Every structure is written in C-alpha cells, then in structure tokens.
Amino acid sequence: MRTRLAALATVTALALVAGCGGEPSSDPAGSPSASPRVPSSSPVPSPTTVPLDDASVPLSDRLTQAMATVAAGEPGAEDVREAALFEQTTARDLARGSKAKADEVLGALGRADRAQLQSDIAAARELMVMTDPQPELPDWKILTPPTPDELRPLYRKAQQQTGTPWEYLAAVHLVETRMGRIRGTSTAGAQGPMQFLPSTFAQYGAGGDINDPADAIMAAGRMLANNGAPGDMAAGRMLANNGAPGDMAGALWSYNHSDRYVAAVSAYAEQMKRSPAAYHLYWHWQVLYRHQDRTMLLPEGYPQKKPVRIAD
C-alpha cells in the first residue's frame, strides 16, 4: 500500500495533525474482554471541581481531574467529552511547546496519568510533522461513531480471526478517522473508517463494504496479519513470518510507509494495553483540523454544523 502515505497526508494527517493530542490533523494475547470501567490510579480530585479552562488552577491539577472524569464517567456524557477534549488539546499544546514545559507538567502528575499524557505527547510530535496547515476546510462529513461497546467486539473478532491485536486495530482506527467520525475520500482515493484504497480493500475485504466498520476493521486485521501472522486471510491460511502480531512495527509500516505513523499508532495501542481507560479516552477524541488560520474542531454533523475555532 505504497500510496497510503499520500492518502494519510490529505485525510488522516489533516484530521490527525489536528486530531491527536498534538495536531496530528485525531482501541492481548487472549481475546479482550469488555472490561468494566476502572478509576485512574492517579489522585482523584476533591468533590469540589474547577472549570478545566480555569488558568488559575495548575494545569496538572486540571489534567488529573479530567483523567479521573474520563476513567469513571459514562461514555458520551458531556463532562466526559469535555474532559477528553481537554486532555487531547493539552497533549497537542505540550507537543508543540518546549520540552521544559512538558516535563514540568508531567512531573506533577500521578504515575498513570503521566504515562498516558507522555505517550500522547510523543505521538502528537510524530504526527504533527507529517502535514502542513491547509488553506481550505475539508470536504468531509463528521459522523457520530459507533459506541465504545459497539466497536470493541469488532476489534476483538478481528483479533480472533487474524491474530492482529485489537488495541492496534483500534489505534489505526483512531489515527485514520477518529474511530469512524471522518467520512471522506482522500486525494489518493482512500475511503472508509480504516482508509483503504478500493483496490486494496478488494484484496482484503472479502467482498464486504469499505464503509462498514465491521468489514473495514476485519480487512485491516487481515492486511496487518498478511505480513505473516497466522490467521484466516481472504485467500486462505497464512504462515507466520514478519508481521502482526509478532512484528507490529513491520505490519504497521506495510499499512503506511512512515516511521512516524508507526510510532504514533504503536504509542496509542500500548496505552490501550496498559489501561482500559485509555480506550475510552481515545474514543472521545474529536476531529481537529489544522487550518492556516487556526486549528478547527469539526463537530459531529459537520459541514451542516459549523467548525469551532480552538485556541492555539
């Protein structure tokens, strides 16, 4: 899929170089279970909370509060959405700023929250250099994605059938379309929630629908495993070699020929392995778009709903 880098540069990297925590445009060895929500191991904020935009409160305290809200809250709830967006944009800002500032904030966080934010900053730094700000807003539709509980079984089924770890499938989904929020075709012709070229999807999609999350996620599992992992491929049983799950870096590089892409996707996947809360955090991340004037949040319902300027 040597044309995927061009596809990413237009569709995902724009959304990701604004979408991941740092203007990169934004889910085991056994079958993953539908794990219950678990609270963060970092200190839980006091019952008296503060607005997350209150600059008089130390940033580390507001991040701790935000992460606790995501970990303990109901997926899709307004306070959880706001908390996740706060972490997302904070990671973006720290990735663009000085290392000293990032280290100062990270040093004031509890261990679990520090690991999460540090990883998101690192991924943001990788993705933000993959594209430049764009002069026009994208010709996309921003959809309401399937819920975390609807997506998890799709990742799990793909892992069971192809051997590709579910966290890596969720991470690819996150980077490509914010877990299904972006509906658009890249200039290279990549389509659907996992951003396949139609010709590549024809090879791995087993006759499915490129825009269907279940079919696209399964096809991504097949493609990543086609670098060698045992599993049922579109054309039959493959033998292990160099690919998912044994060599995820090599498998991801086949998906997109960019070391930065590989590093970012791997960082998100490893966080989801570390903590169930990370999956829910990433599911809430919004589509941020690097426009020449300013970073824009493209809300669900865009373009009917107007984009929202994000402070830079």
Secondary structure as GFF3:
##gff-version 3
##sequence-region A 1 312
A	DSSP	alpha_helix	4	10	.	.	.	ID=ss1
A	DSSP	alpha_helix	12	16	.	.	.	ID=ss2
A	DSSP	alpha_helix	59	72	.	.	.	ID=ss3
A	DSSP	alpha_helix	78	96	.	.	.	ID=ss4
A	DSSP	alpha_helix	99	107	.	.	.	ID=ss5
A	DSSP	alpha_helix	111	128	.	.	.	ID=ss6
A	DSSP	beta_strand	141	142	.	.	.	ID=ss7
A	DSSP	alpha_helix	148	162	.	.	.	ID=ss8
A	DSSP	alpha_helix	166	177	.	.	.	ID=ss9
A	DSSP	beta_strand	182	183	.	.	.	ID=ss10
A	DSSP	alpha_helix	198	204	.	.	.	ID=ss11
A	DSSP	alpha_helix	213	225	.	.	.	ID=ss12
A	DSSP	beta_strand	231	233	.	.	.	ID=ss13
A	DSSP	beta_strand	236	238	.	.	.	ID=ss14
A	DSSP	alpha_helix	248	255	.	.	.	ID=ss15
A	DSSP	alpha_helix	259	274	.	.	.	ID=ss16
A	DSSP	alpha_helix	276	284	.	.	.	ID=ss17
A	DSSP	beta_strand	287	290	.	.	.	ID=ss18
A	DSSP	beta_strand	295	298	.	.	.	ID=ss19
A	DSSP	beta_strand	308	309	.	.	.	ID=ss20
###
